[in-house]
Amino acid sequence: METEDNSISRAYFVGAAAYLLRETFEGSPAGEGSAYLDQGVGVFPTLSSISAAAASKEFHGTTVAAQTEHAKFYLDRLCEFINGRTEVVKWDQSWLIETVDEEEWKALLIAVRKTYEDSLRCLAEDRTWNESQVGMAMGMIAHTAYHLGAVRQIIKSTQ
């Protein structure tokens, strides 16, 4: 796990980051501990439990659909930056979706799953991780976890 210079191995870092990203999206495995307080909670089980109408309910200036699109957009851009993107991002474009119909909601859920799978591949790519890339990988997890919490609170407050 640690090398002679007390750094962690690439494989250990990538494995730990992927584990947390998986738990953030899929929830903790049944009967196992969780990095989160609520076991079994993740992006996919949370989002699949609501309709497009529920995802479009406004709550203090936002919706579940908006939070979901924003989190997906962020992950997509961070993978691009980890892979060398240098162009400036127009972050306000991540908030363009506010409401969805059933077809749009299903398409967004499919897009979120693809982004998640792409993010796991991004982490697994054979590379020498620099400090900035490590920070972005941690940001992928922290940012998604934050929006998972926001989505769960919106759902609780609008039901």
C-alpha positions, 0 to 999 in steps of 0.5 A: 500500500505504501511505498518506501517514500511513504506515498500510496501506490497508484493501484491503492489510490484508484481502488479507494477512489473507485470504491467510494464513487461506486458507493456514492452511486450504487449505495453500500453493499447489503450487510456491509458498512458504509462510508455514508450514514445511511446504508444502501443509499446511492444516486441510482436507488434515490433517483429511480424511486421518483417520477419526472414530476417529482424530479421537477418540483421546485424547492428553494430555487432548485429541483432534483432534475437540476441537481442531477444534471449539474452533478452529471455535468461536473463529473463529465468535465472533471474527467476531461480535466483529469485527461488533460482538458485546459479549455475554460468551462461555462459552469452555468451551462450545468444548470440549464435543465430544471424540469423534465417530462418522463421521457427526458427524465429516463434519458437523464437517468441513462446519461447519469449511468453513462457518466458514472461508468465513464468516471470509473474508466477515467479513474482506472486509466493507467496514468501517473497521478499528479496532485491536481488530478488527485484533487479532482478525483476526490472532488468527483466523489465529494461533489457527487456526495453533496448533490446526493444529499441535496437531492435526498433532502429535496425529495423528503421536503417535497413529498 
